[in-house]
Amino acid sequence: MGIAKANLLTRAGALDQVKALQAAAPGRFITWFNSYDVTKTDAEQVLTQAVKDGAQGFGEMKFHVAADGKELRRIYALAAELRVPILIHFQEVDHFPNEGTWSTGFAKTFASVLETYPKTTFIGHADAFWANLSADYRNEAAYPTGPIKQGGVTDKWLGDHPNLFADLAANSGNNALSRDPEFTAGFLKRHQDKLLFGSDCSCSDGRGGGVSQSNNPAAARMAGKCVARETLTLLKRSTSAAIFQKAVWGNASKLLRSPA
């Protein structure tokens, strides 16, 4: 896909794997984030150690808890203390039966979180974050379609809160950017300093081969396609070269303090 350098999202205990990947491909996996079950009593200790070991952020945080619940709130505070960003998966609709939801209550409660933790750098990700670009979203579908209604909370909060950034990864980011081209052009221009390209694609060849989106029936539109490649193409045709460069490199480089 032409990606030169990447930030890894890992689970706890992955330090040896990170080191092995970095050794196998020197200079490519230059930064990494770490995630750990926030319901466990040792979550703060484990995540703190990860940062000491070189992690430059927390995430992807994807757990069956409320977005403003006590479990995540203590991690928000820790992220501010350690001065690292936290990437959160927001999802209100199951992809398949009994999957459950993740970091719930985004549209109703997350504004108060952003205000309560102004020193925490948040990176929004996944279904509910992106579906709420539209003001008429009511958790009725994982990936809504059709024109976007101006005034959605995600669009508003990205403008109102300096500590909120947006992860463009996965079917959720691609779906949001592809459903209303006119809105997308304005959105990319408005928030050009807040956007971070990510892949979150499980295809095995960079062209949609292998498992791809088979574990997510709601994302059937992307079956046989590489999500990362599709989103890069979408960004190129939707905005200027300067904004594209910010989204795919410049913003993340600044946020993660990664070398050029």
Secondary structure, 3 states (H helix, E strand, C coil): CCCCCEEEEEECCCHHHHHHHHHHCCCCEEEEEEECCCCCCCHHHHHHHHHHCCCCCEEEECCCCECCCHHHHHHHHHHHHHCCCEEEECECCCCCCCCCCECECHHHHHHHHHHHCCCCCEEEECHHHHHCCCCCCCCCCCCCCCCCCCCCHHHHHHHHCCCEEEECCHHHHHHHHHCCHHHHHHHHHHCCCCEECCCCCCCCCCCCCCCCCCCCHHHHHHCCCCHHHHHHHHHHHHCCHHHHHHHHHHHHHHHHCCCC
